[in-house]
């Protein structure tokens, strides 16, 4: 925490955004602390909330893309190297592997709200050669939801922004269920829309 404050003191919000890039690039940096802090700083300095969220999403996507490309070109060798060398990361990597195997493309979106798993899913998406287009769509959606929730909470909680991590840990299962339901609704809506277009074209 002190490190984040010092970084902000020296580099301003740009320094914190760099942390977001690193966190999404699979560095062990807790976004549950960094993102609410971004919201807190935005509120304190009267920065545009939408602008700050947008910038955080861009930084998050850049970081996740680094991780994706590492998996895409480094493959299983790099995965096994990291897995065997860093025991603390094994749980998150195992969970990301499980979710990707079970949910495929949708896992990139789902895993964005699961600690540790949310960063290493990018690595697995690269290893399994998920198309860059699909990866980008699901990643941006998931990153937008995750970053928005934590930044907005930090923005409005202000001096109590550190409580965000506590409430997330307490209600993360409920949050995940809601996100999956929203994603399912959007998929059904998209399928119905495509079917309607085909029916019209067929007529």
Rosetta constraint file for C-alpha pairs under 8 A:
AtomPair CA 1 CA 5 HARMONIC 6.48 0.50
AtomPair CA 1 CA 33 HARMONIC 7.81 0.50
AtomPair CA 2 CA 6 HARMONIC 6.16 0.50
AtomPair CA 3 CA 7 HARMONIC 6.05 0.50
AtomPair CA 4 CA 8 HARMONIC 6.10 0.50
AtomPair CA 4 CA 16 HARMONIC 7.08 0.50
AtomPair CA 4 CA 34 HARMONIC 7.60 0.50
AtomPair CA 5 CA 9 HARMONIC 6.13 0.50
AtomPair CA 6 CA 10 HARMONIC 6.32 0.50
AtomPair CA 7 CA 11 HARMONIC 5.82 0.50
AtomPair CA 7 CA 12 HARMONIC 7.12 0.50
AtomPair CA 7 CA 15 HARMONIC 5.86 0.50
AtomPair CA 7 CA 16 HARMONIC 7.01 0.50
AtomPair CA 8 CA 12 HARMONIC 4.32 0.50
AtomPair CA 8 CA 13 HARMONIC 5.97 0.50
AtomPair CA 8 CA 14 HARMONIC 7.77 0.50
AtomPair CA 8 CA 15 HARMONIC 5.82 0.50
AtomPair CA 8 CA 16 HARMONIC 6.25 0.50
AtomPair CA 10 CA 15 HARMONIC 7.75 0.50
AtomPair CA 11 CA 15 HARMONIC 4.82 0.50
AtomPair CA 11 CA 16 HARMONIC 7.92 0.50
AtomPair CA 12 CA 16 HARMONIC 7.17 0.50
AtomPair CA 13 CA 17 HARMONIC 6.26 0.50
AtomPair CA 13 CA 38 HARMONIC 7.45 0.50
AtomPair CA 13 CA 41 HARMONIC 7.92 0.50
AtomPair CA 14 CA 18 HARMONIC 6.28 0.50
AtomPair CA 15 CA 19 HARMONIC 6.62 0.50
AtomPair CA 16 CA 20 HARMONIC 6.58 0.50
AtomPair CA 16 CA 34 HARMONIC 7.20 0.50
AtomPair CA 16 CA 38 HARMONIC 7.26 0.50
AtomPair CA 17 CA 21 HARMONIC 6.51 0.50
AtomPair CA 17 CA 55 HARMONIC 7.92 0.50
AtomPair CA 17 CA 56 HARMONIC 6.47 0.50
AtomPair CA 17 CA 59 HARMONIC 6.51 0.50
AtomPair CA 18 CA 22 HARMONIC 6.33 0.50
AtomPair CA 18 CA 59 HARMONIC 7.40 0.50
AtomPair CA 19 CA 23 HARMONIC 6.01 0.50
AtomPair CA 19 CA 29 HARMONIC 7.37 0.50
AtomPair CA 19 CA 34 HARMONIC 7.65 0.50
AtomPair CA 20 CA 24 HARMONIC 6.23 0.50
AtomPair CA 20 CA 31 HARMONIC 7.20 0.50
AtomPair CA 20 CA 34 HARMONIC 7.42 0.50
AtomPair CA 20 CA 35 HARMONIC 7.90 0.50
AtomPair CA 20 CA 56 HARMONIC 7.02 0.50
AtomPair CA 20 CA 59 HARMONIC 6.23 0.50
AtomPair CA 20 CA 60 HARMONIC 5.82 0.50
AtomPair CA 20 CA 63 HARMONIC 7.39 0.50
AtomPair CA 21 CA 25 HARMONIC 6.13 0.50
AtomPair CA 21 CA 59 HARMONIC 5.13 0.50
AtomPair CA 21 CA 60 HARMONIC 5.30 0.50
AtomPair CA 21 CA 61 HARMONIC 7.72 0.50
AtomPair CA 21 CA 62 HARMONIC 6.37 0.50
AtomPair CA 21 CA 63 HARMONIC 4.24 0.50
AtomPair CA 21 CA 64 HARMONIC 7.54 0.50
AtomPair CA 22 CA 26 HARMONIC 6.67 0.50
AtomPair CA 22 CA 27 HARMONIC 5.50 0.50
AtomPair CA 22 CA 29 HARMONIC 7.46 0.50
AtomPair CA 22 CA 63 HARMONIC 5.97 0.50
AtomPair CA 23 CA 27 HARMONIC 4.86 0.50
AtomPair CA 23 CA 28 HARMONIC 6.24 0.50
AtomPair CA 23 CA 29 HARMONIC 5.08 0.50
AtomPair CA 23 CA 30 HARMONIC 7.22 0.50
AtomPair CA 23 CA 31 HARMONIC 6.94 0.50
AtomPair CA 23 CA 60 HARMONIC 7.88 0.50
AtomPair CA 23 CA 63 HARMONIC 7.12 0.50
AtomPair CA 23 CA 119 HARMONIC 7.35 0.50
AtomPair CA 24 CA 60 HARMONIC 5.56 0.50
AtomPair CA 24 CA 61 HARMONIC 7.41 0.50
AtomPair CA 24 CA 62 HARMONIC 7.88 0.50
AtomPair CA 24 CA 63 HARMONIC 4.60 0.50
AtomPair CA 24 CA 64 HARMONIC 4.77 0.50
AtomPair CA 24 CA 67 HARMONIC 7.45 0.50
AtomPair CA 24 CA 119 HARMONIC 5.42 0.50
AtomPair CA 25 CA 63 HARMONIC 4.33 0.50
AtomPair CA 25 CA 64 HARMONIC 5.09 0.50
AtomPair CA 25 CA 65 HARMONIC 7.40 0.50
AtomPair CA 25 CA 66 HARMONIC 5.77 0.50
AtomPair CA 25 CA 67 HARMONIC 4.92 0.50
AtomPair CA 25 CA 119 HARMONIC 6.92 0.50
AtomPair CA 26 CA 63 HARMONIC 7.99 0.50
AtomPair CA 26 CA 64 HARMONIC 7.70 0.50
AtomPair CA 26 CA 67 HARMONIC 6.47 0.50
AtomPair CA 26 CA 119 HARMONIC 5.43 0.50
AtomPair CA 26 CA 120 HARMONIC 6.24 0.50
AtomPair CA 30 CA 34 HARMONIC 6.46 0.50
AtomPair CA 31 CA 35 HARMONIC 5.49 0.50
AtomPair CA 32 CA 36 HARMONIC 6.73 0.50
AtomPair CA 32 CA 150 HARMONIC 7.11 0.50
AtomPair CA 32 CA 164 HARMONIC 7.18 0.50
AtomPair CA 32 CA 165 HARMONIC 5.28 0.50
AtomPair CA 33 CA 37 HARMONIC 6.29 0.50
AtomPair CA 33 CA 162 HARMONIC 6.91 0.50
AtomPair CA 33 CA 164 HARMONIC 7.94 0.50
AtomPair CA 33 CA 165 HARMONIC 6.63 0.50
AtomPair CA 34 CA 38 HARMONIC 6.35 0.50
AtomPair CA 35 CA 39 HARMONIC 6.52 0.50
AtomPair CA 35 CA 147 HARMONIC 6.57 0.50
AtomPair CA 35 CA 150 HARMONIC 5.71 0.50
AtomPair CA 35 CA 151 HARMONIC 5.26 0.50
AtomPair CA 35 CA 154 HARMONIC 7.43 0.50
AtomPair CA 36 CA 40 HARMONIC 6.15 0.50
AtomPair CA 36 CA 150 HARMONIC 5.13 0.50
AtomPair CA 36 CA 151 HARMONIC 4.72 0.50
AtomPair CA 36 CA 152 HARMONIC 7.41 0.50
AtomPair CA 36 CA 153 HARMONIC 6.45 0.50
AtomPair CA 36 CA 154 HARMONIC 3.98 0.50
AtomPair CA 36 CA 155 HARMONIC 7.03 0.50
AtomPair CA 36 CA 161 HARMONIC 5.85 0.50
AtomPair CA 36 CA 162 HARMONIC 7.22 0.50
AtomPair CA 36 CA 164 HARMONIC 6.84 0.50
AtomPair CA 37 CA 41 HARMONIC 6.14 0.50
AtomPair CA 37 CA 151 HARMONIC 7.40 0.50
AtomPair CA 37 CA 154 HARMONIC 6.11 0.50
AtomPair CA 37 CA 161 HARMONIC 6.74 0.50
AtomPair CA 37 CA 162 HARMONIC 7.84 0.50
AtomPair CA 38 CA 42 HARMONIC 6.10 0.50
AtomPair CA 38 CA 52 HARMONIC 7.79 0.50
AtomPair CA 38 CA 151 HARMONIC 6.17 0.50
AtomPair CA 38 CA 154 HARMONIC 7.16 0.50
AtomPair CA 38 CA 155 HARMONIC 7.74 0.50
AtomPair CA 39 CA 43 HARMONIC 6.20 0.50
AtomPair CA 39 CA 49 HARMONIC 7.46 0.50
AtomPair CA 39 CA 52 HARMONIC 7.87 0.50
AtomPair CA 39 CA 150 HARMONIC 7.57 0.50
AtomPair CA 39 CA 151 HARMONIC 4.30 0.50
AtomPair CA 39 CA 152 HARMONIC 5.97 0.50
AtomPair CA 39 CA 153 HARMONIC 7.11 0.50
AtomPair CA 39 CA 154 HARMONIC 4.48 0.50
AtomPair CA 39 CA 155 HARMONIC 4.01 0.50
AtomPair CA 39 CA 156 HARMONIC 7.73 0.50
AtomPair CA 39 CA 158 HARMONIC 7.74 0.50
AtomPair CA 40 CA 44 HARMONIC 6.13 0.50
AtomPair CA 40 CA 151 HARMONIC 7.63 0.50
AtomPair CA 40 CA 154 HARMONIC 4.90 0.50
AtomPair CA 40 CA 155 HARMONIC 4.63 0.50
AtomPair CA 40 CA 156 HARMONIC 7.51 0.50
AtomPair CA 40 CA 157 HARMONIC 7.50 0.50
AtomPair CA 40 CA 158 HARMONIC 5.02 0.50
AtomPair CA 40 CA 159 HARMONIC 7.31 0.50
AtomPair CA 40 CA 161 HARMONIC 6.54 0.50
AtomPair CA 41 CA 45 HARMONIC 6.04 0.50
AtomPair CA 41 CA 47 HARMONIC 7.98 0.50
AtomPair CA 41 CA 155 HARMONIC 7.52 0.50
AtomPair CA 42 CA 46 HARMONIC 5.62 0.50
AtomPair CA 42 CA 47 HARMONIC 4.65 0.50
AtomPair CA 42 CA 48 HARMONIC 6.93 0.50
AtomPair CA 42 CA 49 HARMONIC 6.53 0.50
AtomPair CA 42 CA 52 HARMONIC 7.17 0.50
AtomPair CA 42 CA 155 HARMONIC 6.58 0.50
AtomPair CA 43 CA 47 HARMONIC 6.43 0.50
AtomPair CA 43 CA 49 HARMONIC 7.72 0.50
AtomPair CA 43 CA 155 HARMONIC 5.24 0.50
AtomPair CA 43 CA 156 HARMONIC 7.40 0.50
AtomPair CA 43 CA 158 HARMONIC 6.94 0.50
AtomPair CA 44 CA 158 HARMONIC 7.60 0.50
AtomPair CA 47 CA 51 HARMONIC 7.73 0.50
AtomPair CA 47 CA 52 HARMONIC 7.22 0.50
AtomPair CA 48 CA 52 HARMONIC 6.11 0.50
AtomPair CA 49 CA 53 HARMONIC 6.20 0.50
AtomPair CA 49 CA 152 HARMONIC 7.68 0.50
AtomPair CA 49 CA 155 HARMONIC 7.83 0.50
AtomPair CA 50 CA 54 HARMONIC 6.05 0.50
AtomPair CA 51 CA 55 HARMONIC 6.12 0.50
AtomPair CA 52 CA 56 HARMONIC 6.14 0.50
AtomPair CA 53 CA 57 HARMONIC 6.21 0.50
AtomPair CA 53 CA 144 HARMONIC 7.76 0.50
AtomPair CA 53 CA 147 HARMONIC 6.72 0.50
AtomPair CA 53 CA 148 HARMONIC 6.03 0.50
AtomPair CA 53 CA 151 HARMONIC 6.97 0.50
AtomPair CA 54 CA 58 HARMONIC 6.35 0.50
AtomPair CA 54 CA 144 HARMONIC 7.96 0.50
AtomPair CA 55 CA 59 HARMONIC 6.20 0.50
AtomPair CA 56 CA 60 HARMONIC 5.93 0.50
AtomPair CA 56 CA 147 HARMONIC 6.98 0.50
AtomPair CA 57 CA 61 HARMONIC 6.05 0.50
AtomPair CA 57 CA 140 HARMONIC 7.03 0.50
AtomPair CA 57 CA 143 HARMONIC 6.02 0.50
AtomPair CA 57 CA 144 HARMONIC 5.73 0.50
AtomPair CA 57 CA 147 HARMONIC 6.80 0.50
AtomPair CA 58 CA 62 HARMONIC 6.21 0.50
AtomPair CA 59 CA 63 HARMONIC 6.24 0.50
AtomPair CA 60 CA 64 HARMONIC 6.10 0.50
AtomPair CA 60 CA 143 HARMONIC 6.73 0.50
AtomPair CA 61 CA 65 HARMONIC 5.96 0.50
AtomPair CA 61 CA 136 HARMONIC 7.82 0.50
AtomPair CA 61 CA 139 HARMONIC 7.00 0.50
AtomPair CA 61 CA 140 HARMONIC 6.43 0.50
AtomPair CA 61 CA 143 HARMONIC 7.29 0.50
AtomPair CA 62 CA 66 HARMONIC 6.47 0.50
AtomPair CA 63 CA 67 HARMONIC 6.64 0.50
AtomPair CA 64 CA 68 HARMONIC 6.08 0.50
AtomPair CA 64 CA 119 HARMONIC 7.01 0.50
AtomPair CA 64 CA 122 HARMONIC 5.90 0.50
AtomPair CA 64 CA 139 HARMONIC 7.98 0.50
AtomPair CA 65 CA 69 HARMONIC 6.02 0.50
AtomPair CA 65 CA 122 HARMONIC 7.28 0.50
AtomPair CA 66 CA 70 HARMONIC 6.16 0.50
AtomPair CA 67 CA 71 HARMONIC 6.36 0.50
AtomPair CA 67 CA 120 HARMONIC 7.64 0.50
AtomPair CA 67 CA 122 HARMONIC 5.71 0.50
AtomPair CA 67 CA 123 HARMONIC 5.13 0.50
AtomPair CA 67 CA 126 HARMONIC 7.78 0.50
AtomPair CA 68 CA 72 HARMONIC 6.06 0.50
AtomPair CA 68 CA 122 HARMONIC 4.73 0.50
AtomPair CA 68 CA 123 HARMONIC 4.71 0.50
AtomPair CA 68 CA 124 HARMONIC 7.31 0.50
AtomPair CA 68 CA 125 HARMONIC 6.30 0.50
AtomPair CA 68 CA 126 HARMONIC 4.55 0.50
AtomPair CA 68 CA 127 HARMONIC 7.78 0.50
AtomPair CA 69 CA 73 HARMONIC 6.00 0.50
AtomPair CA 69 CA 74 HARMONIC 7.79 0.50
AtomPair CA 69 CA 123 HARMONIC 7.52 0.50
AtomPair CA 69 CA 126 HARMONIC 5.96 0.50
AtomPair CA 70 CA 74 HARMONIC 5.28 0.50
AtomPair CA 70 CA 75 HARMONIC 7.36 0.50
AtomPair CA 70 CA 78 HARMONIC 7.96 0.50
AtomPair CA 70 CA 123 HARMONIC 6.64 0.50
AtomPair CA 70 CA 126 HARMONIC 7.06 0.50
AtomPair CA 71 CA 75 HARMONIC 4.89 0.50
AtomPair CA 71 CA 76 HARMONIC 7.54 0.50
AtomPair CA 71 CA 78 HARMONIC 7.27 0.50
AtomPair CA 71 CA 79 HARMONIC 7.25 0.50
AtomPair CA 71 CA 122 HARMONIC 7.67 0.50
AtomPair CA 71 CA 123 HARMONIC 4.62 0.50
AtomPair CA 71 CA 124 HARMONIC 6.25 0.50
AtomPair CA 71 CA 125 HARMONIC 7.24 0.50
AtomPair CA 71 CA 126 HARMONIC 4.35 0.50
AtomPair CA 71 CA 127 HARMONIC 4.59 0.50
AtomPair CA 72 CA 123 HARMONIC 7.53 0.50
AtomPair CA 72 CA 125 HARMONIC 7.63 0.50
AtomPair CA 72 CA 126 HARMONIC 3.87 0.50
AtomPair CA 72 CA 127 HARMONIC 4.80 0.50
AtomPair CA 72 CA 128 HARMONIC 7.40 0.50
AtomPair CA 72 CA 129 HARMONIC 6.03 0.50
AtomPair CA 73 CA 126 HARMONIC 7.59 0.50
AtomPair CA 73 CA 127 HARMONIC 7.61 0.50
AtomPair CA 74 CA 78 HARMONIC 5.35 0.50
AtomPair CA 74 CA 79 HARMONIC 7.75 0.50
AtomPair CA 74 CA 127 HARMONIC 7.66 0.50
AtomPair CA 75 CA 79 HARMONIC 6.50 0.50
AtomPair CA 75 CA 126 HARMONIC 7.48 0.50
AtomPair CA 75 CA 127 HARMONIC 4.92 0.50
AtomPair CA 76 CA 80 HARMONIC 6.00 0.50
AtomPair CA 76 CA 127 HARMONIC 6.63 0.50
AtomPair CA 77 CA 81 HARMONIC 6.12 0.50
AtomPair CA 78 CA 82 HARMONIC 6.25 0.50
AtomPair CA 79 CA 83 HARMONIC 6.05 0.50
AtomPair CA 79 CA 123 HARMONIC 7.93 0.50
AtomPair CA 80 CA 84 HARMONIC 5.94 0.50
AtomPair CA 81 CA 85 HARMONIC 6.10 0.50
AtomPair CA 82 CA 86 HARMONIC 5.90 0.50
AtomPair CA 83 CA 87 HARMONIC 6.73 0.50
AtomPair CA 83 CA 89 HARMONIC 6.80 0.50
AtomPair CA 83 CA 90 HARMONIC 5.70 0.50
AtomPair CA 83 CA 93 HARMONIC 7.51 0.50
AtomPair CA 86 CA 90 HARMONIC 7.01 0.50
AtomPair CA 89 CA 93 HARMONIC 6.26 0.50
AtomPair CA 89 CA 116 HARMONIC 7.57 0.50
AtomPair CA 90 CA 94 HARMONIC 5.92 0.50
AtomPair CA 91 CA 95 HARMONIC 6.20 0.50
AtomPair CA 91 CA 116 HARMONIC 7.95 0.50
AtomPair CA 92 CA 96 HARMONIC 6.12 0.50
AtomPair CA 92 CA 115 HARMONIC 7.38 0.50
AtomPair CA 92 CA 116 HARMONIC 4.65 0.50
AtomPair CA 92 CA 117 HARMONIC 4.55 0.50
AtomPair CA 92 CA 120 HARMONIC 7.00 0.50
AtomPair CA 93 CA 97 HARMONIC 6.08 0.50
AtomPair CA 93 CA 116 HARMONIC 7.43 0.50
AtomPair CA 93 CA 117 HARMONIC 6.17 0.50
AtomPair CA 93 CA 120 HARMONIC 5.88 0.50
AtomPair CA 93 CA 121 HARMONIC 7.65 0.50
AtomPair CA 94 CA 98 HARMONIC 6.18 0.50
AtomPair CA 95 CA 99 HARMONIC 6.17 0.50
AtomPair CA 95 CA 117 HARMONIC 5.94 0.50
AtomPair CA 96 CA 100 HARMONIC 6.08 0.50
AtomPair CA 96 CA 111 HARMONIC 7.06 0.50
AtomPair CA 96 CA 117 HARMONIC 4.78 0.50
AtomPair CA 96 CA 118 HARMONIC 7.38 0.50
AtomPair CA 96 CA 120 HARMONIC 6.20 0.50
AtomPair CA 96 CA 121 HARMONIC 5.12 0.50
AtomPair CA 96 CA 124 HARMONIC 7.35 0.50
AtomPair CA 97 CA 101 HARMONIC 6.15 0.50
AtomPair CA 97 CA 121 HARMONIC 7.25 0.50
AtomPair CA 97 CA 124 HARMONIC 6.72 0.50
AtomPair CA 98 CA 102 HARMONIC 6.18 0.50
AtomPair CA 99 CA 103 HARMONIC 5.78 0.50
AtomPair CA 99 CA 104 HARMONIC 7.46 0.50
AtomPair CA 99 CA 107 HARMONIC 5.71 0.50
AtomPair CA 99 CA 111 HARMONIC 7.44 0.50
AtomPair CA 100 CA 104 HARMONIC 4.83 0.50
AtomPair CA 100 CA 105 HARMONIC 7.27 0.50
AtomPair CA 100 CA 106 HARMONIC 7.97 0.50
AtomPair CA 100 CA 107 HARMONIC 5.21 0.50
AtomPair CA 100 CA 108 HARMONIC 7.32 0.50
AtomPair CA 100 CA 121 HARMONIC 7.23 0.50
AtomPair CA 100 CA 124 HARMONIC 7.44 0.50
AtomPair CA 100 CA 125 HARMONIC 7.63 0.50
AtomPair CA 102 CA 107 HARMONIC 7.78 0.50
AtomPair CA 103 CA 107 HARMONIC 5.07 0.50
AtomPair CA 104 CA 108 HARMONIC 7.70 0.50
AtomPair CA 105 CA 109 HARMONIC 7.73 0.50
AtomPair CA 105 CA 130 HARMONIC 7.57 0.50
AtomPair CA 105 CA 134 HARMONIC 7.23 0.50
AtomPair CA 105 CA 135 HARMONIC 7.33 0.50
AtomPair CA 105 CA 138 HARMONIC 7.41 0.50
AtomPair CA 106 CA 110 HARMONIC 6.31 0.50
AtomPair CA 106 CA 138 HARMONIC 6.99 0.50
AtomPair CA 107 CA 111 HARMONIC 5.71 0.50
AtomPair CA 107 CA 121 HARMONIC 7.69 0.50
AtomPair CA 108 CA 112 HARMONIC 6.77 0.50
AtomPair CA 108 CA 118 HARMONIC 7.87 0.50
AtomPair CA 108 CA 121 HARMONIC 6.11 0.50
AtomPair CA 108 CA 122 HARMONIC 7.09 0.50
AtomPair CA 108 CA 125 HARMONIC 7.50 0.50
AtomPair CA 108 CA 135 HARMONIC 7.10 0.50
AtomPair CA 108 CA 138 HARMONIC 5.90 0.50
AtomPair CA 108 CA 139 HARMONIC 6.00 0.50
AtomPair CA 108 CA 142 HARMONIC 7.38 0.50
AtomPair CA 109 CA 138 HARMONIC 5.11 0.50
AtomPair CA 109 CA 139 HARMONIC 5.86 0.50
AtomPair CA 109 CA 141 HARMONIC 6.66 0.50
AtomPair CA 109 CA 142 HARMONIC 4.58 0.50
AtomPair CA 109 CA 143 HARMONIC 7.89 0.50
AtomPair CA 110 CA 114 HARMONIC 7.66 0.50
AtomPair CA 110 CA 142 HARMONIC 6.99 0.50
AtomPair CA 110 CA 176 HARMONIC 7.30 0.50
AtomPair CA 110 CA 179 HARMONIC 7.47 0.50
AtomPair CA 110 CA 180 HARMONIC 6.85 0.50
AtomPair CA 111 CA 117 HARMONIC 5.84 0.50
AtomPair CA 111 CA 118 HARMONIC 4.60 0.50
AtomPair CA 111 CA 119 HARMONIC 8.00 0.50
AtomPair CA 111 CA 121 HARMONIC 6.75 0.50
AtomPair CA 111 CA 142 HARMONIC 7.96 0.50
AtomPair CA 112 CA 117 HARMONIC 7.38 0.50
AtomPair CA 112 CA 118 HARMONIC 4.18 0.50
AtomPair CA 112 CA 119 HARMONIC 7.22 0.50
AtomPair CA 112 CA 139 HARMONIC 7.84 0.50
AtomPair CA 112 CA 142 HARMONIC 5.44 0.50
AtomPair CA 112 CA 143 HARMONIC 6.37 0.50
AtomPair CA 112 CA 146 HARMONIC 6.61 0.50
AtomPair CA 113 CA 118 HARMONIC 6.19 0.50
AtomPair CA 113 CA 142 HARMONIC 7.67 0.50
AtomPair CA 113 CA 146 HARMONIC 6.13 0.50
AtomPair CA 113 CA 172 HARMONIC 7.60 0.50
AtomPair CA 113 CA 176 HARMONIC 6.71 0.50
AtomPair CA 114 CA 118 HARMONIC 5.31 0.50
AtomPair CA 114 CA 172 HARMONIC 7.86 0.50
AtomPair CA 115 CA 119 HARMONIC 7.91 0.50
AtomPair CA 116 CA 120 HARMONIC 6.65 0.50
AtomPair CA 117 CA 121 HARMONIC 5.97 0.50
AtomPair CA 118 CA 122 HARMONIC 7.77 0.50
AtomPair CA 119 CA 123 HARMONIC 7.60 0.50
AtomPair CA 120 CA 124 HARMONIC 6.51 0.50
AtomPair CA 121 CA 125 HARMONIC 6.04 0.50
AtomPair CA 122 CA 126 HARMONIC 6.38 0.50
AtomPair CA 123 CA 127 HARMONIC 6.37 0.50
AtomPair CA 124 CA 128 HARMONIC 6.08 0.50
AtomPair CA 125 CA 129 HARMONIC 6.14 0.50
AtomPair CA 125 CA 130 HARMONIC 5.35 0.50
AtomPair CA 125 CA 135 HARMONIC 7.28 0.50
AtomPair CA 126 CA 130 HARMONIC 6.11 0.50
AtomPair CA 130 CA 134 HARMONIC 7.08 0.50
AtomPair CA 130 CA 135 HARMONIC 6.37 0.50
AtomPair CA 131 CA 135 HARMONIC 6.04 0.50
AtomPair CA 132 CA 136 HARMONIC 5.89 0.50
AtomPair CA 133 CA 137 HARMONIC 6.30 0.50
AtomPair CA 134 CA 138 HARMONIC 6.22 0.50
AtomPair CA 135 CA 139 HARMONIC 5.83 0.50
AtomPair CA 136 CA 140 HARMONIC 5.90 0.50
AtomPair CA 137 CA 141 HARMONIC 6.25 0.50
AtomPair CA 138 CA 142 HARMONIC 6.11 0.50
AtomPair CA 139 CA 143 HARMONIC 5.84 0.50
AtomPair CA 140 CA 144 HARMONIC 5.84 0.50
AtomPair CA 141 CA 145 HARMONIC 6.36 0.50
AtomPair CA 142 CA 146 HARMONIC 6.17 0.50
AtomPair CA 143 CA 147 HARMONIC 5.82 0.50
AtomPair CA 144 CA 148 HARMONIC 5.78 0.50
AtomPair CA 145 CA 149 HARMONIC 6.20 0.50
AtomPair CA 146 CA 150 HARMONIC 6.51 0.50
AtomPair CA 147 CA 151 HARMONIC 5.86 0.50
AtomPair CA 148 CA 152 HARMONIC 5.77 0.50
AtomPair CA 149 CA 153 HARMONIC 6.14 0.50
AtomPair CA 150 CA 154 HARMONIC 6.11 0.50
AtomPair CA 150 CA 164 HARMONIC 6.97 0.50
AtomPair CA 151 CA 155 HARMONIC 5.96 0.50
AtomPair CA 152 CA 156 HARMONIC 6.26 0.50
AtomPair CA 153 CA 157 HARMONIC 5.78 0.50
AtomPair CA 153 CA 161 HARMONIC 6.98 0.50
AtomPair CA 153 CA 164 HARMONIC 6.68 0.50
AtomPair CA 154 CA 158 HARMONIC 5.73 0.50
AtomPair CA 154 CA 160 HARMONIC 7.68 0.50
AtomPair CA 154 CA 161 HARMONIC 4.58 0.50
AtomPair CA 154 CA 162 HARMONIC 7.74 0.50
AtomPair CA 154 CA 164 HARMONIC 6.95 0.50
AtomPair CA 155 CA 161 HARMONIC 7.54 0.50
AtomPair CA 157 CA 161 HARMONIC 5.13 0.50
AtomPair CA 160 CA 164 HARMONIC 7.98 0.50
AtomPair CA 162 CA 166 HARMONIC 7.61 0.50
AtomPair CA 163 CA 167 HARMONIC 6.32 0.50
AtomPair CA 164 CA 168 HARMONIC 6.01 0.50
AtomPair CA 165 CA 169 HARMONIC 6.25 0.50
AtomPair CA 166 CA 170 HARMONIC 6.37 0.50
AtomPair CA 167 CA 171 HARMONIC 6.08 0.50
AtomPair CA 167 CA 172 HARMONIC 7.99 0.50
AtomPair CA 168 CA 172 HARMONIC 5.22 0.50
AtomPair CA 171 CA 175 HARMONIC 6.29 0.50
AtomPair CA 172 CA 176 HARMONIC 6.05 0.50
AtomPair CA 173 CA 177 HARMONIC 6.28 0.50
AtomPair CA 174 CA 178 HARMONIC 6.29 0.50
AtomPair CA 175 CA 179 HARMONIC 6.23 0.50
AtomPair CA 176 CA 180 HARMONIC 6.19 0.50
AtomPair CA 177 CA 181 HARMONIC 6.18 0.50
AtomPair CA 178 CA 182 HARMONIC 6.18 0.50
AtomPair CA 179 CA 183 HARMONIC 6.13 0.50
AtomPair CA 180 CA 184 HARMONIC 6.03 0.50
AtomPair CA 181 CA 185 HARMONIC 6.12 0.50
AtomPair CA 182 CA 186 HARMONIC 6.26 0.50
AtomPair CA 183 CA 187 HARMONIC 6.21 0.50
AtomPair CA 184 CA 188 HARMONIC 6.22 0.50
AtomPair CA 185 CA 189 HARMONIC 6.11 0.50
AtomPair CA 186 CA 190 HARMONIC 6.08 0.50
AtomPair CA 187 CA 191 HARMONIC 6.20 0.50
AtomPair CA 188 CA 192 HARMONIC 6.20 0.50
AtomPair CA 189 CA 193 HARMONIC 6.16 0.50
AtomPair CA 190 CA 194 HARMONIC 6.26 0.50
AtomPair CA 191 CA 195 HARMONIC 6.17 0.50
AtomPair CA 192 CA 196 HARMONIC 6.10 0.50
AtomPair CA 193 CA 197 HARMONIC 6.27 0.50
AtomPair CA 194 CA 198 HARMONIC 6.23 0.50
AtomPair CA 195 CA 199 HARMONIC 6.19 0.50
AtomPair CA 196 CA 200 HARMONIC 6.26 0.50
AtomPair CA 197 CA 201 HARMONIC 6.16 0.50
AtomPair CA 198 CA 202 HARMONIC 5.88 0.50
AtomPair CA 199 CA 203 HARMONIC 6.26 0.50
